[in-house]
Amino acid sequence: MRIMRYLSFVSFFAIVLYQASAFAQACPQDNSYQPVPLEGLLHASTPDMVLRYAAISGNDLAPSLIRLSKPGMAVDTIEGAAQVSLARLGEQSALKQLRDGLNNPNTSFLAYPKLVRAGTDAAVADLMAYLRVHLHDDSLHHDFGDYTVDERSDIVDAISQQLQIGPMTHNGFFGGTLQQWLDWWDQNKAKPVTLSISGYLHGPHLKCLARKVEWGFPDAIFDLAQTRDPQVIPILTILAKWSNPKRRPFVVTTLQGRAQLGLARLGDQEELQTVKRELDLSGLSSAIEELRLLGGPTAVSMLIDALDSPSYLPEYRGRPSYDKLRFERDELILKALTALVISPPRIAKPAQSKQIWETWWKDNKNDLAKFVQYPVRKYE
């Protein structure tokens, strides 16, 4: 009995500790947030917890981060995350430590991931300076027969993947030689190059959520959208177009995809019209997926209207494959429709599916249709 009581107490304590930790990492609704003390940082179980605390508290947390930070530790350690946080906050001693580590052949492999994770213009400037010094340094290139290793390539890959900045190829993706990277930097270094959105917002809650996005926690985009604050739409527009000039296909796991879905949920007409146009293109599956995640009457109406769209792939009309393409497209739309409503119409004859759905929507769209609802929750 005593053992059971002890286990119950331990379980209860663990739940309370977890809830307190999760609450401490949530953005405050007002200015009442108190920076987590050093003891809280010392009990952080992951590097991301340290980074979240720092994103919320900002410079108020610097004294505790300084005590926790330790040079020479990897980016995926608690101590390394503390050093990254300090660099992100612009603490000059942390930046100097990382700069010195980068220029030391024995520690550069530890320093560059932390500078990338810090993700500020100052950090990128240090990385670009390193690439310039070692532009023709063949000692950094290692050929192991079936694969090669080059720290310089690893650096530019990390910058483009994590920060989504850098030179772009004609098809809208990052790429280029080291010299092209340096040319890009020379052309852009006079202006901000890394993501910075929190300064455009007013109010502690919105600014905190925006800082989380800047610090590499993109799920906060959904929380921004859920506030339904008018300030958010211009920010989501920036994020949807960030390093995305040709609007790559919608993928909800990307920074841009989260922002696109956020705009759609806020009823942004530019975003909805873009999705409508994409339903008539060959890559329509990503547009259907965005509408599936959007849900509700807007998504259902757009999908049903697309069934008879005369604008679907006009360049293929008249070709032998056109009817097959249109059939496959309609099948994708009908499948999505079935997932969006609670009681979809019964389809006795598949050949009449389009007509049945159009009739059902005409009869039910005003007040009878019931839609699948995703639970509202906090993401960050």
Buried (B, 14 or more C-beta within 10 A) or exposed (E): EEEEEEEEEEEEEEEEEEEEBEEBBBBEEEEEBEBBEBEBBEEBEEBBBBBBBBBBBBEBBBEBBBEBBEBBBEBEBBBBBBBBBBBBBBBEEBBEBBBEBBBEEEBBEBBBBBBBBBBBBBBBBBBBBBBBEBEEEEEBEEEEEEEEEBBBEBBBBBBBEEBBBBBBEEEEEBBBEBEBBBEBBEEBEEEEBBBBBBEEBEBBBBBBBBBBBBBBBBBBBBBBBBBEBEBBBEBBBBBBEBBBEEEBBBBBEBBBBBBBBBBBBBEBEEBBEBBBEBBBEEEBBBBBBBBBBBBBBBBBEBBBEBBEBEEBBEEBEEEEEBEEBBEEBBEBBBEBBEEBBEEBBEBEEEEEBBEBBBEBBEEBEEEEBEBEEEEEEEBB
